[in-house]
Amino acid sequence: MADDQILTADAAREIIALWPEGPPSSLPPTPPETIFKAPMAGGPAITVLRNVSTPTLTVFRPDPGHANGVGVIVCPGGGWRILAWEHEGVDLGQWLAARGYTAFLLKYRLSATPEDPAHFARDSAAMAASLTRPLPAAKTPRSLDKVMGDPATRAAREAAADDGRRALAIIRERAGALGVDPGRIGLIGFSAGAFLAADVALDPGGPPVAFVAPIYGGETRGRPVPADAPPLFTAVAQDDRMLVSVLRGLCVDWFAADRPVECHLFARGGHGFGMSRRGQPTDRWVELFEAWLVDQGFA
């Protein structure tokens, strides 16, 4: 889908500002928000956002005759530097709405990236090279902080979690107008968005989460999994060497807390597969997610 088509489709939907008066936490100033195309996960170029400083929710409403009252906050990934807006956001929002769910695509705040496209491309290539180097299983990191623990990333991660909690609170407050049950609102996220989803679900003081689905990302950081933690669904590929062991730890922690958990480890698929179809085992994750939602009573 072309960038202008994405923007036109977004503009036609309801967009909710998260912090009309400004967020309680701040990040360093960013250049103007930018939308562009970039290849992701070995697939074709997809629509991407960067330098997001004004967080919003874009609402994907189902056909009223098929609406099931379940809300799903969709959190795209991108290392807190970009948002994979299309294949980890818009595509899933449309897929959920077609099945009766009301989807809320979260545009959360990001770290600043260079305004110059060439400078940004060089920085992105260097980061990608450092994060995709081959590793034996025994050396795969168990915590994201071992890989991306710099102060800028930590600050962006906290701001993103603030945006996620605010999104959940707004949807619960406006549940009637939005056509959802306030007790049946869950989160699904990818990569950085998966860490966001897990961080929100683990917050003992935050709004309750009905279910959480961190896809190729998410961790507890040693925080206790609450006794009433929501059901958890995860999926990751074995060749996603930066995050496979991190996500495995999340599953173990959820299981140790005796909370419902379903974990899918695919033999191949790499990182960032999202809703793309590439002839890999990971292509099946979304059908498994749909079956899990039904099994958990969210349909």
Residue frames as qw, qx, qy, qz and C-alpha x, y, z in Angstrom:
[[0.000, 0.889, 0.459, 0.000, 0.00, 0.00, 0.00],
 [0.392, 0.546, -0.034, 0.740, 1.36, 3.45, -0.93],
 [0.267, -0.150, -0.486, 0.818, 2.20, 5.95, 1.82],
 [0.263, -0.070, -0.057, -0.961, -0.53, 8.35, 0.65],
 [0.626, -0.268, -0.606, -0.411, -3.07, 5.51, 0.74],
 [0.524, -0.255, -0.679, 0.447, -2.04, 4.67, 4.32],
 [0.086, -0.105, -0.286, 0.949, -2.37, 8.31, 5.37],
 [0.421, -0.153, -0.325, -0.833, -5.72, 8.73, 3.61],
 [0.643, -0.297, -0.691, -0.143, -7.10, 5.56, 5.23],
 [0.408, -0.222, -0.590, 0.660, -5.85, 6.66, 8.66],
 [0.080, -0.002, 0.082, -0.993, -7.42, 10.11, 8.26],
 [0.524, -0.239, -0.494, -0.652, -10.79, 8.54, 7.46],
 [0.633, -0.348, -0.679, 0.131, -10.79, 6.70, 10.79],
 [0.437, -0.876, -0.066, -0.191, -11.35, 8.08, 14.25],
 [0.604, 0.300, -0.433, 0.598, -8.07, 9.22, 15.80],
 [0.566, -0.793, -0.219, -0.046, -7.84, 9.78, 19.56],
 [0.257, 0.692, -0.440, 0.512, -5.12, 11.98, 21.05],
 [0.708, -0.260, -0.594, 0.281, -3.61, 10.41, 24.16],
 [0.439, -0.465, -0.312, 0.703, -2.33, 13.53, 25.86],
 [0.224, 0.829, 0.357, 0.366, -4.16, 16.65, 24.58],
 [0.263, -0.960, 0.075, -0.061, -2.49, 18.72, 27.30],
 [0.300, 0.700, -0.621, 0.184, 0.89, 17.05, 26.85],
 [0.843, -0.116, -0.519, 0.077, 2.33, 13.83, 28.33],
 [0.598, -0.798, 0.065, -0.033, 3.48, 13.67, 31.96],
 [0.707, -0.374, 0.379, 0.465, 6.90, 12.35, 30.89],
 [0.409, 0.863, -0.141, -0.259, 9.05, 13.92, 28.21],
 [0.852, 0.055, 0.279, 0.440, 11.71, 12.85, 25.74],
 [0.275, -0.419, 0.263, 0.825, 14.35, 15.01, 24.03],
 [0.483, 0.623, 0.031, -0.614, 12.91, 17.05, 21.12],
 [0.639, 0.131, 0.692, 0.310, 12.51, 15.19, 17.85],
 [0.029, 0.153, -0.473, -0.867, 12.56, 16.39, 14.23],
 [0.628, 0.140, -0.029, -0.765, 9.21, 16.45, 12.39],
 [0.727, 0.046, 0.664, -0.169, 7.34, 13.14, 12.19],
 [0.261, 0.479, -0.637, -0.546, 8.17, 11.30, 8.97],
 [0.858, 0.163, 0.435, -0.219, 6.48, 8.52, 7.00],
 [0.236, 0.628, -0.646, -0.365, 8.56, 6.52, 4.55],
 [0.964, 0.137, -0.128, -0.191, 9.02, 3.10, 2.95],
 [0.069, -0.635, 0.766, -0.072, 11.61, 0.55, 4.06],
 [0.724, 0.066, -0.665, -0.169, 12.09, -3.21, 3.57],
 [0.517, -0.485, 0.504, -0.493, 11.31, -5.26, 6.68],
 [0.732, -0.179, 0.631, -0.184, 12.16, -8.84, 7.66],
 [0.318, -0.164, 0.814, 0.458, 13.50, -9.73, 4.24],
 [0.369, 0.605, 0.706, 0.014, 10.21, -8.80, 2.61],
 [0.297, 0.636, 0.334, 0.629, 9.02, -5.92, 0.44],
 [0.124, 0.163, -0.246, 0.948, 9.15, -2.30, 1.52],
 [0.264, -0.664, -0.700, -0.005, 6.45, -1.32, 4.00],
 [0.077, -0.810, -0.072, -0.577, 5.20, 1.96, 5.47],
 [0.632, -0.244, -0.461, 0.573, 7.18, 3.12, 8.51],
 [0.154, -0.941, -0.105, -0.281, 6.92, 6.10, 10.87],
 [0.658, -0.082, -0.347, 0.663, 9.72, 7.80, 12.78],
 [0.143, 0.120, -0.214, 0.959, 10.21, 10.81, 15.05],
 [0.399, -0.616, -0.582, -0.351, 6.79, 10.37, 16.63],
 [0.159, 0.109, -0.502, 0.843, 6.24, 12.87, 19.44],
 [0.507, -0.052, 0.154, -0.846, 2.43, 13.11, 19.52],
 [0.068, 0.017, 0.998, -0.010, 0.93, 9.73, 20.47],
 [0.590, 0.079, -0.075, -0.800, -2.52, 8.72, 19.21],
 [0.468, 0.113, 0.871, -0.094, -4.92, 5.81, 18.80],
 [0.387, 0.184, -0.495, -0.756, -6.38, 5.03, 15.36],
 [0.597, 0.064, 0.642, -0.477, -9.67, 3.15, 15.67],
 [0.274, 0.106, -0.820, -0.492, -10.56, 0.20, 13.42],
 [0.585, 0.029, 0.457, -0.669, -14.24, -0.55, 13.98],
 [0.199, 0.084, 0.953, 0.214, -15.85, -3.86, 12.94],
 [0.336, -0.316, -0.567, -0.682, -19.13, -4.17, 11.11],
 [0.415, -0.297, 0.404, -0.759, -21.75, -3.45, 13.82],
 [0.888, -0.042, -0.137, -0.438, -23.55, -6.67, 13.01],
 [0.885, 0.114, -0.409, 0.191, -20.43, -8.72, 13.77],
 [0.037, 0.664, -0.476, 0.575, -18.87, -6.75, 16.63],
 [0.733, -0.229, -0.630, 0.118, -18.00, -8.95, 19.62],
 [0.447, -0.873, -0.059, -0.188, -17.29, -6.18, 22.16],
 [0.817, -0.343, 0.072, 0.459, -13.61, -7.11, 22.52],
 [0.193, 0.965, -0.176, -0.026, -11.04, -4.33, 22.15],
 [0.884, -0.057, 0.097, 0.454, -7.44, -4.95, 21.08],
 [0.042, -0.939, 0.231, 0.250, -4.68, -2.35, 21.35],
 [0.888, 0.332, 0.082, 0.308, -2.14, -2.97, 18.58],
 [0.309, -0.875, 0.259, 0.268, 1.44, -1.85, 19.28],
 [0.800, 0.558, -0.144, 0.168, 3.84, -1.95, 16.30],
 [0.765, -0.465, 0.100, 0.434, 7.56, -2.37, 16.87],
 [0.533, 0.767, -0.024, 0.358, 10.76, -0.78, 15.66],
 [0.681, -0.003, -0.319, 0.659, 13.32, -0.58, 18.46],
 [0.227, -0.804, -0.333, 0.437, 11.75, 2.61, 19.91],
 [0.226, -0.373, 0.327, 0.838, 13.19, 4.43, 16.86],
 [0.303, 0.034, -0.546, -0.780, 10.56, 3.66, 14.23],
 [0.628, 0.149, 0.578, -0.500, 7.07, 2.17, 14.03],
 [0.072, -0.009, 0.885, 0.460, 6.48, -0.64, 11.51],
 [0.401, 0.202, 0.236, -0.862, 3.12, 0.97, 10.84],
 [0.633, 0.214, -0.426, -0.610, 1.88, -1.24, 8.02],
 [0.684, 0.061, -0.715, -0.132, 2.64, -4.94, 8.59],
 [0.355, -0.144, -0.769, 0.511, 2.67, -4.69, 12.41],
 [0.109, 0.255, 0.372, -0.886, -0.13, -2.15, 12.65],
 [0.508, 0.269, -0.134, -0.808, -2.62, -1.31, 9.91],
 [0.504, 0.124, -0.788, -0.331, -2.68, -4.84, 8.48],
 [0.227, -0.162, -0.898, 0.340, -3.47, -6.37, 11.87],
 [0.247, 0.246, 0.361, -0.865, -6.02, -3.67, 12.69],
 [0.570, 0.208, -0.369, -0.704, -7.92, -4.51, 9.52],
 [0.452, 0.045, -0.889, -0.058, -7.61, -8.25, 10.18],
 [0.044, -0.182, -0.779, 0.598, -9.03, -7.87, 13.69],
 [0.391, 0.263, 0.145, -0.870, -11.90, -5.62, 12.60],
 [0.543, 0.153, -0.622, -0.543, -12.87, -8.13, 9.91],
 [0.469, -0.114, -0.870, 0.102, -13.32, -10.71, 12.70],
 [0.448, -0.714, -0.491, -0.221, -15.49, -8.56, 14.95],
 [0.583, -0.435, -0.281, 0.626, -12.82, -6.98, 17.17],
 [0.093, 0.988, 0.054, 0.107, -12.43, -3.24, 17.68],
 [0.788, 0.008, -0.065, 0.612, -8.75, -2.53, 17.12],
 [0.132, -0.987, 0.006, 0.091, -6.88, 0.51, 18.40],
 [0.785, 0.343, -0.083, 0.509, -3.59, 1.13, 16.62],
 [0.469, -0.827, -0.052, 0.306, -1.22, 2.83, 19.05],
 [0.537, 0.649, -0.124, 0.524, 1.21, 5.43, 17.73],
 [0.646, -0.707, -0.131, 0.254, 3.53, 5.84, 20.70],
 [0.014, 0.959, -0.274, -0.072, 6.42, 8.21, 21.27],
 [0.924, 0.203, -0.039, 0.322, 9.88, 7.33, 19.94],
 [0.540, -0.519, 0.166, 0.641, 13.50, 8.33, 20.35],
 [0.314, 0.850, -0.132, -0.403, 14.67, 11.05, 17.99],
 [0.787, 0.100, 0.432, 0.428, 16.36, 9.96, 14.76],
 [0.251, -0.313, 0.279, 0.873, 18.36, 12.13, 12.34],
 [0.476, 0.646, 0.232, -0.550, 16.16, 14.30, 10.15],
 [0.298, 0.594, -0.587, -0.463, 18.42, 13.68, 7.14],
 [0.952, 0.100, 0.026, -0.288, 17.28, 10.42, 5.45],
 [0.707, 0.474, -0.489, 0.191, 20.83, 9.41, 4.46],
 [0.034, -0.491, 0.667, -0.560, 22.12, 9.89, 8.00],
 [0.747, -0.162, 0.362, -0.534, 19.18, 7.93, 9.36],
 [0.926, 0.276, -0.209, -0.150, 19.79, 5.11, 6.86],
 [0.466, 0.505, -0.639, 0.347, 23.44, 4.82, 7.89],
 [0.309, -0.377, 0.624, -0.610, 22.54, 4.71, 11.59],
 [0.865, 0.005, 0.175, -0.471, 19.83, 2.11, 10.95],
 [0.827, 0.379, -0.414, 0.002, 22.17, -0.12, 8.93],
 [0.213, 0.479, -0.707, 0.474, 24.77, -0.03, 11.70],
 [0.542, -0.238, 0.524, -0.612, 22.20, -0.92, 14.34],
 [0.919, 0.165, -0.051, -0.354, 20.75, -3.73, 12.24],
 [0.650, 0.451, -0.591, 0.159, 24.19, -5.23, 11.72],
 [0.023, -0.400, 0.726, -0.559, 24.87, -5.25, 15.46],
 [0.631, -0.083, 0.455, -0.623, 21.51, -6.85, 16.29],
 [0.905, 0.276, -0.034, -0.321, 21.46, -9.57, 13.61],
 [0.200, 0.589, -0.783, 0.009, 24.88, -11.10, 14.03],
 [0.822, -0.084, -0.536, -0.173, 24.77, -14.92, 14.30],
 [0.294, -0.543, 0.613, -0.493, 24.95, -16.28, 17.83],
 [0.383, -0.041, -0.923, 0.028, 25.02, -19.81, 19.25],
 [0.531, -0.608, -0.483, -0.339, 22.00, -20.60, 21.40],
 [0.664, -0.420, -0.417, 0.457, 24.09, -20.57, 24.59],
 [0.338, -0.148, -0.067, 0.927, 25.07, -16.95, 23.96],
 [0.090, -0.606, -0.490, -0.620, 21.68, -15.53, 23.05],
 [0.031, -0.267, 0.398, -0.877, 20.79, -12.71, 25.48],
 [0.230, -0.435, -0.854, 0.170, 18.31, -13.38, 28.28],
 [0.067, -0.767, -0.398, 0.499, 17.45, -9.71, 28.76],
 [0.437, 0.798, 0.248, 0.332, 16.93, -6.85, 26.34],
 [0.257, -0.953, 0.143, 0.071, 18.93, -4.59, 28.64],
 [0.707, -0.330, 0.459, 0.425, 21.98, -6.66, 27.68],
 [0.532, 0.365, 0.531, 0.549, 21.46, -5.57, 24.07],
 [0.070, 0.636, 0.258, 0.724, 19.73, -2.18, 24.17],
 [0.516, -0.621, -0.484, 0.338, 20.34, -0.78, 27.63],
 [0.324, 0.202, -0.010, 0.924, 21.43, 2.73, 26.68],
 [0.033, 0.365, 0.488, -0.792, 19.75, 5.67, 28.46],
 [0.336, 0.191, -0.280, -0.879, 17.92, 6.89, 25.33],
 [0.467, -0.108, -0.804, -0.352, 16.32, 3.50, 24.74],
 [0.241, -0.305, -0.803, 0.452, 15.39, 3.13, 28.40],
 [0.144, 0.316, 0.242, -0.906, 13.72, 6.56, 28.41],
 [0.437, 0.111, -0.486, -0.749, 11.82, 5.80, 25.20],
 [0.389, -0.173, -0.904, -0.050, 10.69, 2.45, 26.60],
 [0.085, -0.366, -0.665, 0.645, 9.28, 4.14, 29.71],
 [0.277, 0.292, -0.046, -0.914, 7.53, 6.81, 27.63],
 [0.428, 0.014, -0.733, -0.528, 6.04, 4.13, 25.38],
 [0.288, -0.290, -0.885, 0.222, 4.71, 2.25, 28.42],
 [0.090, 0.356, 0.377, -0.850, 3.16, 5.50, 29.69],
 [0.395, 0.199, -0.371, -0.817, 1.44, 5.86, 26.32],
 [0.399, -0.096, -0.886, -0.216, 0.22, 2.26, 26.49],
 [0.140, -0.355, -0.768, 0.514, -1.26, 2.70, 29.96],
 [0.211, 0.353, 0.110, -0.905, -2.93, 5.94, 28.88],
 [0.391, 0.079, -0.650, -0.647, -4.38, 4.25, 25.77],
 [0.327, -0.245, -0.911, 0.049, -5.87, 1.47, 27.89],
 [0.033, -0.393, -0.563, 0.726, -7.33, 3.96, 30.37],
 [0.287, 0.263, -0.175, -0.904, -8.93, 6.07, 27.61],
 [0.419, -0.047, -0.776, -0.470, -10.54, 3.05, 25.94],
 [0.257, -0.335, -0.854, 0.305, -11.94, 1.87, 29.27],
 [0.064, 0.378, 0.329, -0.863, -13.30, 5.35, 30.01],
 [0.428, 0.360, -0.221, -0.799, -14.96, 5.60, 26.58],
 [0.221, -0.028, 0.969, 0.109, -15.88, 1.94, 26.25],
 [0.428, 0.549, 0.632, -0.340, -19.58, 2.57, 25.65],
 [0.377, 0.791, -0.092, -0.474, -19.01, 5.02, 22.81],
 [0.110, 0.565, -0.754, -0.317, -16.34, 2.78, 21.32],
 [0.861, 0.092, -0.256, -0.430, -18.53, -0.31, 21.45],
 [0.560, 0.246, -0.755, 0.236, -16.29, -2.42, 23.70],
 [0.755, -0.588, -0.288, -0.038, -16.63, -4.08, 27.08],
 [0.055, -0.873, 0.402, -0.272, -14.22, -2.32, 29.50],
 [0.689, -0.459, 0.553, -0.095, -13.32, -5.68, 31.00],
 [0.858, 0.218, 0.430, 0.180, -12.44, -7.22, 27.62],
 [0.349, 0.914, -0.206, -0.002, -9.60, -5.06, 26.34],
 [0.876, -0.252, 0.223, 0.346, -6.26, -6.67, 25.57],
 [0.072, 0.861, -0.377, -0.335, -2.95, -5.76, 24.00],
 [0.909, 0.175, 0.241, 0.292, -0.87, -7.24, 21.22],
 [0.011, 0.925, -0.292, -0.242, 2.56, -5.90, 20.35],
 [0.897, 0.359, -0.034, 0.255, 5.54, -6.69, 18.16],
 [0.620, 0.304, -0.240, 0.683, 9.20, -6.32, 19.14],
 [0.101, 0.138, -0.355, 0.919, 9.41, -2.96, 20.98],
 [0.548, -0.272, -0.152, -0.777, 5.60, -2.93, 20.98],
 [0.790, -0.211, -0.574, -0.035, 5.69, -6.38, 22.61],
 [0.427, -0.029, -0.539, 0.726, 7.85, -5.04, 25.43],
 [0.251, -0.216, 0.060, -0.942, 5.34, -2.19, 25.77],
 [0.719, -0.272, -0.407, -0.493, 2.45, -4.67, 26.01],
 [0.728, -0.175, -0.598, 0.286, 4.25, -6.78, 28.63],
 [0.225, 0.107, -0.392, 0.886, 5.27, -3.71, 30.63],
 [0.445, -0.269, -0.059, -0.852, 1.65, -2.52, 30.77],
 [0.797, -0.235, -0.487, -0.268, 0.34, -5.98, 31.70],
 [0.675, -0.095, -0.561, 0.469, 2.87, -6.28, 34.54],
 [0.018, 0.368, -0.237, 0.899, 2.13, -2.87, 36.07],
 [0.226, -0.380, -0.849, 0.290, 0.31, -3.56, 39.36],
 [0.032, 0.510, 0.359, -0.781, -1.01, 0.00, 39.49],
 [0.128, 0.158, -0.491, -0.847, -2.13, 0.23, 35.88],
 [0.719, 0.123, 0.018, -0.684, -5.53, -0.42, 34.31],
 [0.695, -0.095, 0.710, -0.059, -6.37, -4.15, 34.17],
 [0.299, 0.425, -0.659, -0.544, -5.55, -6.00, 30.95],
 [0.886, 0.057, 0.171, -0.428, -7.85, -8.78, 29.71],
 [0.937, 0.082, 0.232, 0.249, -5.15, -10.57, 27.68],
 [0.044, -0.853, 0.389, 0.346, -1.70, -9.84, 26.34],
 [0.908, 0.304, 0.228, 0.174, 0.10, -11.10, 23.23],
 [0.130, -0.832, 0.409, 0.350, 3.76, -10.02, 23.04],
 [0.903, 0.402, 0.123, 0.094, 5.07, -11.22, 19.65],
 [0.766, 0.282, -0.142, 0.560, 8.87, -11.61, 19.36],
 [0.141, 0.482, -0.321, 0.803, 9.47, -9.45, 22.42],
 [0.628, -0.615, -0.095, -0.468, 8.58, -8.90, 26.06],
 [0.547, 0.110, -0.689, 0.462, 10.14, -9.66, 29.44],
 [0.532, -0.743, -0.406, -0.007, 9.44, -9.34, 33.15],
 [0.229, 0.693, -0.355, 0.584, 12.79, -7.72, 34.06],
 [0.328, 0.036, -0.786, 0.522, 12.58, -9.72, 37.28],
 [0.418, -0.173, 0.198, -0.870, 9.26, -8.16, 38.26],
 [0.318, 0.104, 0.906, -0.261, 6.78, -10.58, 39.82],
 [0.255, -0.224, -0.688, -0.642, 4.01, -11.82, 37.57],
 [0.437, -0.191, 0.335, -0.812, 0.81, -10.83, 39.41],
 [0.311, 0.089, 0.919, -0.223, -1.48, -13.55, 40.73],
 [0.513, 0.624, 0.498, -0.313, -4.18, -12.17, 38.43],
 [0.083, -0.455, 0.530, 0.711, -1.92, -11.63, 35.39],
 [0.710, 0.427, 0.011, -0.560, -3.83, -11.89, 32.11],
 [0.893, 0.160, 0.397, 0.141, -3.63, -14.89, 29.78],
 [0.068, -0.745, 0.453, 0.484, -0.53, -14.60, 27.59],
 [0.865, 0.414, 0.263, 0.100, 0.09, -15.65, 23.98],
 [0.159, -0.772, 0.438, 0.433, 3.54, -15.41, 22.40],
 [0.884, 0.405, 0.184, 0.142, 5.30, -16.32, 19.18],
 [0.110, -0.838, 0.459, 0.275, 8.96, -16.11, 18.19],
 [0.860, 0.443, -0.252, -0.008, 11.31, -17.76, 15.69],
 [0.873, -0.359, 0.083, 0.318, 14.31, -19.83, 16.74],
 [0.643, 0.252, 0.137, 0.710, 16.51, -17.86, 14.33],
 [0.101, -0.895, -0.054, -0.432, 15.57, -14.55, 16.00],
 [0.726, 0.010, -0.483, 0.490, 18.80, -14.77, 17.96],
 [0.069, 0.360, -0.297, 0.882, 18.48, -11.45, 19.78],
 [0.490, -0.259, 0.197, -0.809, 15.08, -12.14, 21.32],
 [0.732, -0.092, -0.623, -0.260, 14.33, -15.87, 21.31],
 [0.515, -0.120, -0.712, 0.461, 15.79, -16.45, 24.79],
 [0.118, -0.073, 0.286, -0.948, 14.32, -13.20, 26.15],
 [0.643, -0.117, -0.225, -0.723, 10.85, -14.33, 25.12],
 [0.691, -0.082, -0.717, 0.034, 11.45, -17.83, 26.41],
 [0.238, -0.007, -0.624, 0.744, 12.18, -16.28, 29.81],
 [0.407, -0.094, 0.066, -0.906, 8.87, -14.42, 29.70],
 [0.752, -0.107, -0.501, -0.414, 7.02, -17.69, 29.08],
 [0.573, -0.041, -0.729, 0.372, 8.84, -19.41, 31.93],
 [0.000, 0.046, -0.451, 0.891, 8.04, -16.56, 34.32],
 [0.585, -0.103, -0.131, -0.793, 4.34, -16.62, 33.36],
 [0.765, -0.071, -0.623, -0.147, 4.22, -20.39, 33.74],
 [0.412, 0.030, -0.693, 0.590, 5.99, -20.23, 37.12],
 [0.238, -0.042, 0.319, -0.916, 3.29, -17.84, 38.32],
 [0.216, 0.305, 0.922, -0.105, 0.69, -20.44, 37.31],
 [0.371, 0.571, 0.116, -0.723, -0.95, -18.08, 34.83],
 [0.790, 0.453, 0.414, -0.004, -2.37, -19.18, 31.44],
 [0.038, -0.719, 0.475, 0.506, 0.33, -19.06, 28.77],
 [0.860, 0.372, 0.338, 0.083, 0.64, -20.32, 25.21],
 [0.162, -0.748, 0.452, 0.459, 4.09, -20.04, 23.59],
 [0.864, 0.469, 0.178, 0.039, 4.92, -20.81, 19.95],
 [0.321, -0.654, 0.527, 0.438, 8.56, -21.32, 18.97],
 [0.801, 0.579, 0.063, -0.140, 8.90, -21.57, 15.18],
 [0.839, -0.102, 0.262, 0.465, 11.94, -23.12, 13.54],
 [0.402, 0.109, 0.300, 0.858, 12.34, -20.25, 11.05],
 [0.043, 0.855, 0.494, 0.152, 11.03, -16.77, 10.46],
 [0.409, 0.274, -0.131, 0.861, 13.62, -14.37, 11.84],
 [0.114, -0.462, -0.467, 0.746, 12.61, -11.12, 13.47],
 [0.176, 0.402, -0.025, -0.898, 9.88, -8.73, 12.43],
 [0.100, 0.182, 0.880, 0.426, 7.66, -11.02, 10.38],
 [0.325, 0.208, 0.200, -0.901, 4.44, -9.33, 11.51],
 [0.702, 0.395, 0.417, -0.421, 1.52, -9.95, 9.17],
 [0.360, 0.606, -0.557, -0.439, 3.76, -10.56, 6.15],
 [0.947, 0.079, 0.293, -0.106, 3.56, -13.90, 4.35],
 [0.148, 0.770, -0.587, -0.201, 7.00, -15.13, 3.29],
 [0.855, 0.199, -0.463, -0.120, 6.62, -18.89, 3.02],
 [0.179, 0.386, -0.751, 0.505, 8.06, -19.37, 6.52],
 [0.371, -0.343, -0.846, 0.171, 6.69, -21.36, 9.48],
 [0.069, -0.294, -0.413, 0.859, 5.92, -18.03, 11.19],
 [0.248, -0.153, -0.458, -0.840, 3.25, -17.33, 8.56],
 [0.479, -0.395, -0.757, -0.205, 0.86, -19.39, 10.72],
 [0.210, -0.085, -0.610, 0.759, 1.12, -17.38, 13.92],
 [0.313, -0.043, 0.064, -0.947, -1.95, -15.21, 13.36],
 [0.692, -0.171, -0.539, -0.449, -4.27, -18.19, 12.80],
 [0.563, -0.159, -0.715, 0.382, -2.93, -19.68, 16.04],
 [0.023, -0.012, -0.353, 0.935, -3.58, -16.36, 17.77],
 [0.525, -0.141, -0.257, -0.799, -7.15, -16.34, 16.49],
 [0.715, -0.197, -0.662, -0.110, -7.74, -19.87, 17.78],
 [0.397, -0.089, -0.620, 0.671, -6.25, -18.89, 21.14],
 [0.225, -0.100, 0.123, -0.961, -8.56, -15.88, 21.44],
 [0.690, -0.194, -0.427, -0.551, -11.53, -18.17, 20.84],
 [0.679, -0.127, -0.690, 0.217, -10.24, -20.71, 23.37],
 [0.255, -0.069, -0.498, 0.826, -9.80, -17.97, 25.99],
 [0.021, 0.691, 0.688, -0.221, -13.35, -16.69, 25.42],
 [0.023, -0.612, 0.045, 0.789, -12.44, -13.51, 23.56],
 [0.066, 0.061, 0.746, 0.660, -14.51, -13.95, 20.44]]
